[in-house]
Structure formats: C-alpha cells, structure tokens
Amino acid sequence: MFDWIRKHQRVSLLILLLLILPAFVFFGVAGYDRMRGGDDSVATVAGNPITQREFELAQRRQIDNLRQMFGDQIDARMFDTPEARRETLEGLITQRVIATEAARQRLHVSEERLAETIRAIPGLQRPDGSFDVERYRTLLSAQGMTPQGFEVQLLTDLRTQMLPEAVQMSALLPQSVRERLISLQEERREIRELRFSPEDFAAQVQPTPEEIRKFYEDNVRLFEKPESVDIEYVVLSRDALAATIELAEADLRKYFEQNRHRFGAAEERRASHVLLTGPGSRDKAQQLLAELRQNPERFAEVAKAHSQDPGSAEQGGDLGFFNRQMMVKPFADAAFALREGEISEPVESEFGVHLIKVTEVRPGAQKTFDEVRAQVENELRSQLAVQRYPQAAETFTNMVYEQSDSLKPVAERFKLPIQTAQGITRSGDASRPRTEPVNNPRLLASLFGEEAVKRRRNTDAVEVASGTLASARVVEHRPAQRLPLEQVEADVRERLVAQRARELAREAGQAALAKLRAGEGEPGTFAPAREVTRVDPQGLPPPAVDAVFRMPAQKLPSYAGVELPGGGYAVYQLTKVIPASQEKIAERRAQYEEQLTRMTAQQELVTFLEALKARSQVVRHPERLRTGNDPR
C-alpha cells in the first residue's frame, strides 16, 4: 500500500526467504555434497568463503520452500536469471554477516524457545494439537538427518533471526510523520484520462518491402526455428534406489519386532481431569479428592466448578480418547495405571496439578507380521535407500563422468530405465511438467554445452530435485535454423506494425501533453472525471498512480503523461484534490499503523544490514556464479 513497500518488495522477499523460511521448513536443509577442487568461493565475508555449493543449495532451498507453500506451479527457471542469482548471493552474504555478528555478541537461544519452534513446525501436530514425535523423526530421517543435527541447524537459524528481530523492534517513526503518511494514503484526487492506444494508430502504419526486410534482418532471432536436441537420460532417486533393494526374510521380521508397537492400534484411554494451578494447588486437589472419594459420580460437576483447563472444564473435564504419546509423561503414566472408573492421586505436570478419572479403556490391537508385511517392506526399503543414497549418488556421479560415452553402464549398475525425449530446446519442453528433469535449467545448460553437443558425452550428474540426480546425453543435435522471409513475412509485418503503432501512440501522447501544458486547449476528448486514492486507484497501473500523486496541486488543472505497461500512452488531468476524510482515517488507522510499523522496521533493518556489510570486508565474485549457459 505504501510506496516504500511497493518499491522494495524484492528486499522484503529476500529477508523472508533467507532469514525466516529456513528455520521452519525441512526440505532442502540437507543435500548431496559433491567434491570440487580449487577455490570455488562466490564471495567472502571477513575472509571466510561462501562456496559455490552453498550458493547452489540456497537456490535449491528457495525452490523447495516455495513449492511447499505454493505447489508445483513455481518454476525453477525464475531463479536462473542473473538478477535472481545476485539476490541469492546477497542473501547468503546477509546470512553470513548476521551470523558473524550474532556470534560476536554471544546471542543465546533458550532450550524453551528451541522446543517451542520445533513444536510449531507445520504438519507435526496431531488432530488434538499435541506434537507428533514419531512423524518428526520420520521426516528428518527421510532427509538424511538426525534430530540432533537438525536442532543444531535450527539453533543457528534462530540465533541468526534474533539480531534482525531486535533491530526491527527498536525502529521508531515520529508521530507527526505517521500522521502525514496516513493522510496521504487517504487523500483523493479527481482526474480525467486521455488515452492513446497503439490500436488506434496501426492503420497508419504501411511498411514498405524494404522496411519489412530490414526489420527481419535486425531481429533475425525472432524468426528462427530454435536449436533443439533429442536426448536420452537416466534419473537416480531415493525411490528408484529403494525399488532395487532386496530384503531378506530375517531382516523383515527383525524390523517388525523392533517396531511391533507401531503396527496396530495402541491402547487408548478416555479420561476426565480437574486441573488446578497456582499456589496451594496440591492442598486444594487433596480436598477435592476427599470429596470425590465419597461421591465419584460428582467428578464432572467438580471439574466444571473448579478445573482451570478452559478447553475441558465446560465438558466436565472430558479429554476424549488418547494414547500414551499424546500426553505429557506424568499424566500418561498415571492415566494408564488406573482401571476404568478409578480416580488418581494428585498428579503434578508442567501444566499444574491434575485429578484424573479414567472413564473408558480401549485395548490396543496388535497386527501380525503377515498383515503388515507390505508396509514393513516399504518402510525398510525407504530407510535403507536414505542411508545408501549418498554413496549411490557418488558412484552415479563418477560413472557418468568416467564412462562418458554411454549411459548404459550406470543404468545397468542401478537398474534404471534409459528414458528418451525429442525436440528439447534451451528452454526445455513446454508440454512436460516443469518439475521433470528435461526442464531443469542446469541440466539444460549442460545439454547445450560443447561437451554434450560436439563430443556427445554424458552431462555431469545434476541435482534436479531434493534427493534426485539426473544425467543425459545428446543423441541428435539440430542447430537453430533461420526461417526464410517468405515463410514468416506475415509475422514480420505484424511485429513491425505493432512496434511502430506503439511509437506513434507515445509521440501523439507526448505532443498532446505539451499542448496542454502550454495552454493551447484540449487535443482530444478526456474520459469522465473519477476520484482515485493510493488505497483505491480505480484500476490505474502503478506508473500512472505514481504520476497522478506526484502532480503539483498548487495550480489546477495540472497534467502528467505516462507510458503504459504493454504499450500506449496516457495523459492525466488533475482537477481537484480532496483532503483525507478523518472518518476514513479512523476506520483504517489500525491497519495503517501496522503497515507503517512494518515499513519502518524493514527500512531500519535494511539500513542496519548495509552498515553491517560495509564493515564486514565483503568481497563478491559474481563472475563465478554458475549461469544458465554454463556447461560445467
């Protein structure tokens, strides 16, 4: 809504992606670290390198994180532009200087905050809101991580966040400035628009054969049949590796016995409780227990009157069914030691003092090995694939390099199918999903490199997704072909007419603006007047909004001209300025205050980060960043 926020969206996105997301998303925190030789640093901070591998992993993280949030519509190619690579590098530098400063200031993250952060990770909560420890460990295992390793990484992320949070919290904006900014948001301007559209000038453009030929010669790349290749490729993934693992009967039965408790329904209990907190809780619990011993049927009535658990008191303390893992240990131990209808002694937990009454017992049901054999096989294969993948990835990488004249050896070694694709261009194959290997920017870059095209060697193993490597080779290469003018003349004419029409529309608009400012009368018919605000621009494109609210208001009418996105030109006449309505300001003040606070905090953080980088001896090597055309 505010100009700074709109114009600094890239800064905000960078901070979001590189300072906040990594601490809350599993995927992308681990990857296969291939050996590289020599100095491959893309930057140094205080003499410490940021390696090419770290840069590639940061790109992979961004893609994985965004795909988690928005699905497969995120195109990896959006990160393979020079601007995106520079922003990723700048984000890594930002992380490094913050981490260095945090270490210098000896910032400390408490165990309580670490635990709260882990418990808040999306997808790890049971339906009742409790933390699913088993799913937590399973997800980490699938990424080749241990809880200890992940928690060390998370501690680093949290420490990295503490410094920016402190800087943002200290940001202040004078009240007078706040009031002025809020008033500007609600200021209304009455305008009229005179638009010059390219379509209105197209009929005036009658290009000669010579002009058509010149446009064709000057823009020959627009009229080429693009370079393309037919390829074959192999893909090694954890799933593909799992499918090749042979399991002995003894191993299956051993895994089943070790995890017997997971195969079948665990014993569950339904219970009600009275929760008491604060000083004297245990004494009060003893008094209530004495009453309940005399009349156990009053438990629900006592819970409604005395329990300090807002989630269950109104239901007479009823907690529904639960298993041992769903409750804190002291509560679970007491509840599962009671028989149906019994009431516990006072039980202390981190939440307070409980009186527990078991109202129903649902026995567990153990499944046999034969009933869960397929599940056991899948789980054991998946776990073994995670363990074996790093070594398999290294072997895969070496084989496609050392036996670079064929993919057959690596396909036979890992029992992988050799897949084929035809007509692949430098931008991939639009008919296939963007997530397929043939649309991976790094694999495409390798396919069109000299080693692959001229020498017909396998590409390097490329990580096309988390836990997935691919290598490809060119079977047939077709260079770009210039299409003859006779074949594309209609397209050339259409493009030339569109370009000239845009130029004529701009020239006519600029001439009209000059006449209006000179007081020579209106050169056309303005659209009816309408009121716009920064909050509600009535469909004006952003460049027009900027122009309208920069127009001087001391002497009206005043005029401004804007070249419109997509072509065309518009002249705006400002006829009236209407001060902000105090009622509207009051109605939206809370929203404005929140946005101003966020804006000020972001600006304060940007200023702090720039100062931090300035004194951190940052050296950048942008020429070492792998680009989409890098054949390595």
Secondary structure, 3 states (H helix, E strand, C coil): CCHHHHHCHHHHHHHHHHHHHHHHCCCCCCCCCCCCCCCCEEEEECCEEEEHHHHHHHHHHHHHHHHHHHCCCCCHHHHCCHHHHHHHHHHHHHHHHHHHHHHHCCCCCCHHHHHHHHHCCCCCECCCCCECHHHHHHHHHHCCCCHHHHHHHHHHHHHHHHHHHHHHHCCCCCHHHHHHHHHHHHCEEEEEEEEECHHHCHHHCCCCHHHHHHHHHHCHHHHEECCEEEEEEEEEEHHHHHHCCCCCHHHHHHHHHHCHHHCEECCEEEEEEEEECCCCHHHHHHHHHHHHHHCHHHHHHHHHHHCCCCCCHHHCCEEEEECHHHCCHHHHHHHCCCCCCCECCCEEECCEEEEEEEEEEECCEECCCHHHHHHHHHHHHHHHHHHHHHHHHHHHHHHHHHCCCCCHHHHHHHCCCCEEEEEEECCECCCCCCCCHHHCHHHHHHHCCHHHHCCCCCCCCEEEECCEEEEEEEEEEECCEECCHHHHHHHHHHHHHHHHHHHHHHHHHHHHHHHHHCCCCCCCCCCCCEEECCCCCCCCCHHHHHHHHHCCCCCCCEEEEEECCCCCEEEEEEEEEECCCHHHHHHHHHHHHHHHHHHHHHHHHHHHHHHHHHCCCEEECHHHCCCCCCCC
